[in-house]
Amino acid sequence: MASFQVEERTRLRRQWVDQSIALAMQNRWEDAARVNRQILELFPNDVDASNRLGRALTELGRYREAREAYKRAVELDPTNSIAHKNLHRLSVLKVEQAPPPTPERIDPRLFIAETGKTGVASLVRTAAADVLARMSLGDQVYFHPEGRALIVRNARGEYLGQVEPKLSQRLIDLMRGGNRYAAALMTVTNTAVRIIIRETYQDPSQTGKVSFPVRGETPGVRPYTRETLLRYEEEEDEEAGEEEEELGIEPELEEAEEPAEMTEFEEEAEAE
């Protein structure tokens, strides 16, 4: 009888964990928080559930509750890097109770890297840490040309930073010619932001003008999933891996890929 109860509790926990992860992947954070609370009622020492609850509450703008969830994770596991990282991130927020962030859905096609049509850029003159702390990997961002500067804002219209100058000038000229672009956060910390940019429409007048020139260009299209695309260089590999771990997603073994070609903008940045 006791064995049956243990098996039933284990089965129920696995079911709730899978459900909470699925809800998080759908940005259904209120439901994700509810399911993780259910897990913690039955398994109060579940560190992963505490971290997932903290993530859901952060996405909902309930920062005080999110801090409590992460603090509980640290109490259970003092070496837990995910909880420590998020507590540090939340420590810069001045608002204890904020309105839920605007839902930002992203077309999966944004995460298909096509030679000359997709590029990566670091932002300069970034926003204050409390603004960046409310952003998450994969959030969609929007361009606002102002003179020769390409301003990046989130869905709420908050300033996040500016695209690096040389790429800004190129994209602004192409946008004025009729091109359109979509972008999303690829890396975000309290002090640094990197975005992925994709050309979604090329105006006929811009035919032959490549948005993201590649040195030694080789034609072809390389598909990327959200996880693999957000893993860029060692530091970002670790951050994306922690995001999966925070949601409780077990890593999958993948075949080794050849390094992606760098655009001229990335080569110049690496040489500096």
N, C-alpha and C positions, 0 to 999 in steps of 0.2 A: 504493500500500500504506500509506504513511504517512498519507495523507488518510483512508483507511478507519479506521485506528486512532484518529485524532482524533475522527472522527464517532462511533465506537463508545464512546469514553470520554465524550464529551459526552452521548450518549444514556443511558449508564449513570448519569452524574451526575444528569441530570434525573429519571430514574426513582427514584434514591435520595432526592433532595430531596423529591419528591412523597410518597414513602413515609414519610419522617421527619416531614413536616408532618401527614400523616394519623394517624400513631401518636400524635403530640403532642395532636392534637385529641381523640383517644380516651383520653387520660391513660395511654397505654401507654409510660411514660417509660423503662423498662428497654430495651425494643425500640427506642425513639427514640434513646437514647444509642448503642446498638450500630450503628444505621444511620449516624448522623453520624460515628462513628469510622471506618466503612468509607469514607465520603466523604473524610475527612481523610487516610486512608492513600493514597488515589489523588490527592487534591488537597490537599496539606498547607498551602497558603496560602489556603484558603477561609475567609474571615472569617465568613460567614453560618453555615457548619457549626460553627465554633468557638462562636459565640453560641448556636446551637441545642443543642449539646452541653452548654454551661454551664447552659442552662435545664433540660434533662432531668436533669442531675446535681443541680441545686438541688431539683427536685421530689422526687428520691429521697433527699434529706437528705445527699448526699455533698458537703458544702460545700467541703472542701479541693480535691477534684477539680474542682468547679465554678469555684473561683477560678482554678485553673490554665488552664482552658479560656478564661475571659474574659481572663486576662492574655495568653494567646496571641493573642486577637483584637486586643487593644490593641497588641501588638508588630507585628502585621500592618497595623493601621490605627490610629495614635495618636489620631485624631479620632473614633473610633467611639463615639457617645453611648450605645448600648445596652450595650456592654461596660463603659464607665465607670460607668454608672448601677448596673449589677448588682454590680460590684466594691464600690461604696460601700454598697450594700444588704447585701452579704455581710460587710462589714467589721465590722458590729455583732454578728455571731453569735459567741457564746462557745464553741460546741460545734463541733469539727472533724468529728466523725462522729456523726450522729444517726440514729435509726430512721426509715425511710421514712414520710412523712406518710400518714395514713389516707385512702384514696381517697374522694372526695366527689363523687358523681354528682348532677347537677342536672337536673330535669325541664325541658325547653325551654319548657314552658308558663309557667314562672316569668318568662320574658322577654317576656311579652305585656303591654303597659301598657294597663290598662283604667281609665277614669275612675272615681275614687273607691275603686278596689281596689288600686292600686299607688302606692307613694310612695318617696321617697328621703330618707335621714336620715344626718346626720353623727354619729359617735360622740364622746362626751366621756369624759374620764378613761381614755384609751386605755392599752393594755398597753405594756410595755417594748419598745424597738425590736427586740430580738433575737427576741421573739415575733412581732411584726408582719412581720419580715423573712422568716419562713418561710411566710407566706400569699401567695396569688396571686389575681389578678382572677378572679371567677367562683366561688371557693370558697364552698360553702354554709356558713351560720352558723346558730346556734340561740339562741332566746330563753329566758331564765330570770328570771322576775319575782322580785324580792326587795324586799318592801315596795312603795314607790312607784318603785323603780328597775327598769328593764328591762335586765338584763345580757345581753351578747352573748358567746357562746363558740363555739369551732370544734368540729370533729368529735372532737377529742381532749380536749375539756372545758376547754381553756385559755381564760382570760379575755382578751377582746379590747377590751372597752370597754362603755359604756352608751349607750343611745339618748338623744338629747336630751330633757330633762325633760318638756316639754309633750306631745310625741308619746308618750313613755313612758307617761304617765298615761292618755292616751286608749286606747292599745293594751292596756294592762293591764286596764282596765275592760272592754274588748270581749272580751279573752281569758277573763276570769273569767265573762263572759256566755256563753261557748261558742265564740267565733270562733277560727279557727286561721290561722296565718301561716307563710310560708316566706320566707327571706331569703338573699342572697348578697352577696359583696364586689363593690363597684362601683369603688372606688378604694382603694388601700392603699399607703402609704409608711411610712417608719420613724417618722413622727410623726402621721399622719392616716389616718383610715378613714372611708369612706362606703359605705353599703349600700343595696341595692334591696330593698324589702319588698313582698310580694304577699299579699293576703287569699285563702287557698285554700278557706276554708269559712266561711259565715256562719250562725250559729245562728239558728233561727226567732225566738228571743226578741230578737235584735238587728236584726230587719227594720226598715229605714228609717234605721238608724244607719250613716253613711258612715265608713269607716276613714280615708280621706284626703280631707277636704273641699277643694274647689277653688273659688276665688272666680270668679264669672262662669261657673259650670260649664256646659259644653256636653256633652250626652250623646253617647256614641259610644265605639268601641274603636279604639285605634291600635296595630297590631302593630309589634314591634321585633325585629330579629335580635339575637343576642348582641353582635355588633360595634357596631351602631348604638346599642344601649341603653347599653353601657358607655362610649360617648363622650358625656360630659356636661360642657358648658362647655369653654372653650379649653384649660385645663390638662389636663383629663381626655381631651380629644380627642387631644392629643399623646401621652399615656401609652398610650392604647389603640392608637394608630397604631404606636407603638414595639413594642408587644407583637406585633402582626401582623408587623412587620418582623423582629422577633427570630425568629419562626417561619419567616420566608421567604415569607409570604403577600403576593402582589402586591395593592395596593389596587385596588378596583373603583370606577368612576365611578358615582355615585348621583345621582338627581334631588334637587333641593333640597326639604327638608321644612319645613313651618311649625313654628315653635318649639312645644315641648310646653308645655301649661299648667302653671303652678306651683301646688302646694298652698299652703294658708295658712301652713304651717310654713316652706316655702322662701321665700315672699314676705317673711315676717318676718325670716328670716336675711339675705336680700339687703338689706333696709332698714337693718340694723344696721351 
